[in-house]
């Protein structure tokens, strides 16, 4: 087995070292690209946030009876480098009353990049990655829409559980989905490799 060595003489298997080097380079490259090119224009965030908001309102309207939900673009403010940054978010309104605000940080883009980045760094056939990456991104988007839908429902019916659900429960569920997808990718890869 080919291995790399650290200063302490600890053996790090070469594939593991390569994986982490690729992951680090991809992380730094993504963050730089996002901060300098995508964030100022919101070229990806704006349409993704709008889509998540519109899809959430659509799902909520299924079987809602006389109650009507709609997504409305709204201003959102945050601090970055001690400067006030104004961006667009999507408000989910129930008969005109705000129930949930979906900001860019909640649109799932970072989770999609995390999921795809792992697969890109993992040693596997390119064809397999091309099948799993779009499928996983689609599942993450669907899960995020369901998460936003559930948060609106919790806001209306069980408001006191909203913070716990938003910060812990749904975070755990979405990361759980990503880990399951990674597991299925690597498990399927191992069974495919052992069959060859």
C-alpha positions in Angstrom: 0.0 0.0 0.0 1.4 3.3 -1.1 1.5 5.9 1.8 2.6 9.4 2.5 4.4 10.4 5.7 4.0 13.3 8.0 6.6 14.8 10.3 5.7 12.5 13.1 6.2 9.4 10.9 2.4 8.7 10.9 1.4 6.9 7.8 -1.4 8.5 5.8 -2.6 6.3 3.0 -2.0 8.1 -0.3 -5.7 8.0 -1.5 -6.7 9.6 1.8 -4.1 12.3 1.5 -5.1 13.0 -2.1 -8.8 13.2 -1.1 -8.1 15.8 1.6 -5.8 17.8 -0.7 -8.5 17.9 -3.4 -11.2 18.8 -0.8 -9.1 21.6 0.5 -8.3 23.0 -2.9 -12.0 22.7 -4.0 -13.1 24.4 -0.8 -10.7 27.3 -1.2 -11.5 27.6 -4.9 -15.3 27.5 -4.3 -15.2 30.1 -1.5 -13.0 32.5 -3.6 -15.3 32.1 -6.6 -18.4 32.5 -4.6 -17.2 35.6 -2.6 -15.7 37.4 -5.5 -18.0 36.5 -8.4 -21.3 34.9 -7.4 -22.1 36.8 -4.1 -21.9 40.4 -5.5 -24.2 39.6 -8.5 -26.3 36.9 -6.7 -26.4 35.2 -10.1 -27.1 31.8 -8.5 -28.5 32.8 -5.1 -31.3 35.0 -6.5 -32.9 32.5 -8.8 -32.4 29.6 -6.4 -34.0 31.5 -3.5 -36.9 32.6 -5.7 -37.4 29.0 -6.8 -37.3 27.6 -3.2 -39.8 30.3 -2.2 -42.2 29.7 -5.1 -42.0 26.0 -4.7 -42.7 26.2 -1.0 -45.8 28.3 -1.6 -47.0 25.9 -4.2 -46.6 22.9 -1.9 -48.4 24.8 0.9 -51.3 25.6 -1.4 -51.9 21.9 -2.1 -54.9 21.0 0.0 -54.9 24.3 1.9 -58.5 25.0 1.2 -59.6 28.6 1.4 -56.2 29.7 2.8 -53.8 31.0 0.2 -50.0 31.0 0.4 -47.8 33.1 -1.9 -44.1 33.9 -2.1 -43.2 37.6 -2.2 -39.8 39.1 -2.8 -38.6 41.2 0.1 -35.5 43.0 1.3 -33.2 41.3 3.7 -30.4 43.0 5.6 -27.2 41.5 7.1 -23.8 42.7 8.3 -20.7 41.8 6.3 -17.3 43.3 7.3 -19.2 45.9 9.4 -21.2 47.0 6.4 -24.9 46.7 6.1 -25.7 44.5 3.1 -29.2 44.6 1.6 -30.2 41.6 -0.4 -33.4 40.0 -1.6 -35.2 37.2 0.3 -38.5 35.5 -0.3 -41.3 35.9 2.2 -43.9 33.1 2.4 -47.2 34.8 3.3 -50.5 33.2 4.4 -53.4 35.3 3.3 -51.0 38.3 3.3 -49.5 37.6 6.7 -45.8 36.7 6.8 -44.9 33.2 8.1 -41.4 32.6 6.9 -38.5 34.4 5.3 -36.2 32.4 3.0 -32.8 34.2 2.7 -30.0 33.2 0.5 -28.3 31.4 3.3 -31.4 29.1 3.5 -31.6 28.2 -0.2 -29.4 25.1 0.1 -26.6 26.2 -2.3 -23.9 25.5 0.2 -25.3 22.0 1.0 -25.4 21.2 -2.8 -21.8 22.3 -3.2 -20.8 20.3 -0.1 -22.5 17.2 -1.4 -21.1 17.5 -4.9 -17.6 18.5 -3.7 -17.3 15.2 -1.7 -18.2 13.2 -4.8 -15.9 15.1 -7.0 -13.0 14.5 -4.6 -13.8 10.8 -4.0 -12.0 8.4 -6.3 -14.7 7.0 -8.5 -15.6 6.7 -12.2 -16.7 10.0 -13.7 -19.9 8.3 -15.1 -21.0 7.3 -11.6 -20.4 10.9 -10.3 -22.4 12.3 -13.2 -25.4 10.1 -12.1 -25.1 10.8 -8.4 -24.4 14.5 -8.4 -27.6 15.7 -10.2 -29.8 13.1 -8.3 -28.4 14.3 -4.9 -28.8 17.9 -5.8 -32.4 17.3 -6.8 -33.1 15.4 -3.5 -31.5 18.2 -1.5 -33.7 20.8 -3.2 -36.8 18.7 -2.6 -35.8 18.2 1.1 -35.2 22.0 1.4 -38.7 22.8 0.0 -40.3 20.3 2.4 -38.2 21.8 5.2 -39.5 25.3 4.4 -43.0 24.0 4.1 -42.8 22.3 7.5 -41.4 25.4 9.1 -44.4 27.4 7.9 -46.7 24.7 9.4 -44.8 24.8 12.7 -44.9 28.6 12.7 -48.7 28.5 12.4 -49.5 25.6 14.7 -46.6 25.1 17.1 -44.7 28.4 17.1 -42.8 27.7 20.3 -41.0 24.9 18.5 -39.9 27.0 15.5 -36.4 27.9 16.6 -35.6 24.3 17.7 -37.0 23.0 14.4 -35.1 25.5 12.3 -31.8 25.4 14.0 -31.5 21.7 15.1 -34.2 19.3 13.8 -34.2 20.2 10.1 -30.4 20.8 10.1 -30.0 17.3 11.4 -32.4 15.8 8.8 -30.8 17.6 5.8 -27.3 16.6 6.9 -28.5 13.1 7.5 -29.8 13.0 4.0 -26.5 14.1 2.6 -24.6 11.5 4.7 -27.0 8.8 3.5 -26.5 9.8 -0.1 -22.7 9.7 0.4 -23.0 6.3 2.0 -25.1 4.9 -0.9 -22.5 6.3 -3.3 -19.6 4.7 -1.6 -21.4 1.5 -0.8 -22.6 1.1 -4.3 -19.1 1.9 -5.5 -17.6 -0.8 -3.3 -20.1 -3.5 -4.4 -19.5 -2.5 -8.0 -15.7 -2.7 -7.6 -15.8 -6.0 -5.8 -17.9 -7.5 -8.6 -15.3 -6.6 -11.2 
